[in-house]
Amino acid sequence: MSPKSTELRQELAEMSVDDLEKKLAEAREEKFRLRFRSATEAIDNPMQFRSLRRTIARIETILRQKRT
């Protein structure tokens, strides 16, 4: 696992549930905009899809852990 993902996971773990929900909504909105833009034009870095998908999954996992 890369150091950036470890730092991101630690940062997310320290956030409150409300902050995580806001960050999740922002990430989903960004994913939607990226998907829409890729349908209309070429995007510079197609790896953004993967990183956004993984970020969303990390946020959802931490939210699930905090809610139980």
JOBEL-V339826 format. One line per field, one symbol per residue. burial: I if it has 16 or more other ideal C-beta (glycine too) atoms within 10 Angstrom, else O. Layout:
burial->???
//
This chain:
burial->OOOOOOOIOOOIOOIOOOOIOOIIOOIOOOIOOIOOOOOOOOOOOOOOOOOIOOIIOIIOOIIOOOOO
//
